[in-house]
Amino acid sequence: MTKKRVVLVDGVAEYWGWHVASQLVARPELHVIGLDESPPKEAIKGLDFIQSDVRNPLLTELLKAEKVDTVCHLAFVESARPNEAAFDLNVMGTMKVLGACAETGVRKVVLKSSTAVYGAFPTNSAFLTEAHPLQGNRDYAYIRDLVEIEAFCNGFVRQSPEMTLTILRFAHIVGPEADTPMTRFLREEEAMTLLGFDPMMQVIHEDDVVAALVWATTRDFPGAFNVAADSPMPLWRLMGLAGKVSVPMFHPIAYLAVSLLGPRYAPLDLDYVRYPCVADLDKMRTEFEFVPQYTTEEALREFASHQRIRQYLPESAARAFDEERLRDTIERRRRARTRQATKANGSGKPAKRAATNGAKPKRRATAKQKALI
C-alpha cells in the first residue's frame, strides 16, 4: 500500500483554507490535516482537523509527529488599519510556521501573497516582474504585513535552501463569495475614484486563486509567481463591467479624507486607483504552468451578476446578464477542453511530467462518447 503524502493546511476555518483543503482531500494520494484555532463552520469530509493556533510552541512537535511533507500557510488576517493582533498573527505567525518547518524537515511550504507588495507608482513599468522591489504602501496593514513576510522569506530561503518555498502573488481578487479589498470596493453603491486618473488594473477570479494554491501544493514550483487573469483593463472599464457607479474626487481631497477617517473608508489603497501596478505573467505561464480559467471580463461579469442586480434592472436586462454569463461559461469550458486535448496529445509540459510520474494515459473518447459529452 502506497504511503500517503501528508499536507497541512492552516487557516482552514477561513475562506481560503477551507476551499483549498476541500479540494485537496479529494486526492487519494494525500492525507490532509487542517489546522485552526476554531473548527470550520462547515465540516470537510475526510479532513483530519486539529484545533490549534499556528503560533502554538508545540507546532514543531506536531509537524514531526505527523511527518508533514507540505504546509500550505493560509492563516492571515486582512486588516486595513494597522493593529498589533493582526501583525502578530500575520508576520510573527508566518515566521514561527517557517521556523518550525525548517526545524522538522518539512519539504515544501506554499504562501499566499499579493501583487500589491510592488506598490503603485507613476514610475512603474508597464509590467512588473517577480524581481521588482517590494515597495507597497505600509499605511494599509495587510500590504505592510505581506511586505514584511516576503522580506523575511528572502532571508529564510538563503538559510534553508533545501526547502521548496512557493509564494503566489495574486492580483486583485474578485468573485461572488470572497471578501477582499477589491470586492469591498466594488460592492459599495458609489465607488470612489480619483478625477483624472484611470490606471490599468488586473484581477483574478476567486476559483482561480484556489486552483493555483492547490496546483502549487501538489507540485513543486520554487520561487515567487505573479498570478492574474490575462488582459488588464482600465479602472473605469473594470467598474463598468462590475456594474458600479464611479464618484470621481480631486485626489488631494480623497487622500485627506482617508488620512482623517482611516483606511477602512477606502477599501483599496488610493495609490492603486491612481497609478498602475500591473504584474508580468510570463513566469506564471512558462514556469508555474498555470492558466486561469476565467478571463478578466468573465470574472467581473460573474461578480456583477451575483450582486442582486436583477432586482434593480428590468427583466430584459436580467436576461442579458444571464446570456452573458452562459456565454462565458461555454467559452471557459471550451478553452479547458482544448487545453486538455493538447496535454493528451503529449505536446504540453504538464503531460510530460504526468508521464514521468507513472500516470496512465487516458483513453480517447469514441465519437459516440464525444456526442454524449
Phi, psi and omega in degrees: 000128182289132180285133181283145175279134184267123178242129177252127177247114177265163187072029188287346178277350180260174189305304187291315180299319181296314183290322178294313179298322180299325179279325182291324182295341180283352181269117186295339182277357184245145166250115188257125176253128176257134182233129174194161181283348175219150181293153175299145178297328177240120184295148178252117182295127179094354180277134175268093187272136175233125183271112179189153173278146181294342180271004179299129182297344180271008179301322179301315179295323179296312180299321180290315183295323183272356181054051183291129179268319186224138175241126172257104188270107183234009177284105185205134177256120182269089183252137178280315181273130179302133175209152187294322183296315180294318179298319182295317178289312187291303186275303181295323178298317179296319178300317181291322178296313181295321178297317179295321180295317180295321182292327185260002177078025174301133188283326188212145175228137177244130180240144176260125179229200186213150174290351177296343180295340180287330185086152178253120184220152178294340181269001180299142175288170183300322180224127184263121179279171180295343180274357182294142178302145180268103186232034181299151182296122183275002176288335177262123191301315185293326177291315178303315182295319179295321177296318178297317180298314182291327176298319177295319182298326179301316177287324182297319181298321179292326181278335181232065184294343181284345181268139174273115179246119180248125178243120179256116179261104184271145172288184179304125185269131176233157179164165184289338186247325187294141176255102183228166176305321181290318180292325176293322177297316183280342179277346177295143181300320178228108184276131183281129173235174182253126183301126178091000181237134180213071187288156172288141182223155176241150174224170172212142181286146181303324179294325178288331175297312179298316181298320180293321178294319177295318179300316180291328182286327185266354178224170184253114177223086181291142177114185180256142182222130170285139180227119180201162174287155178292165172065074171299155183219160179297150183305316185293325176291321177302315180293324179296318178295328179277358177074030183253150176264130181270141175242092183290139178226150173297132188299327177297323179292318181297314180295323179295318180298317180292322179294329180275320186265343179100158184293343181293345178273356175224093185307325176258136173306130185301332178300329184278348172256011178244315184239158182283149172212081186248125185272144173283136186249014183297316180294326178300318185282318188269313184268314180282340175055046182238137178233113177301142181284327183263134168282171179301313182295319180297317180297318182287322179294321178294320177301314181297321183291340181264004180264028177056041180292333184303327183286347180253348185250154175294162184303323181297320179292323178297320178295324179296320177298317179298319181296316179297317182295318179293321178299317178298319180296316179298315181295319180297317179293325178296316179298318180297318179295322179296317179295319179296321179295321178297317179294320181296330180279357176080018182262354181253153180298318180303325180294324179294318180297318180298322181294319180291338178273004177085017181287138180280134179295143180283143176288140179290141179289145176285169179301321180293318179295320178299322179295323177292326179292000000 
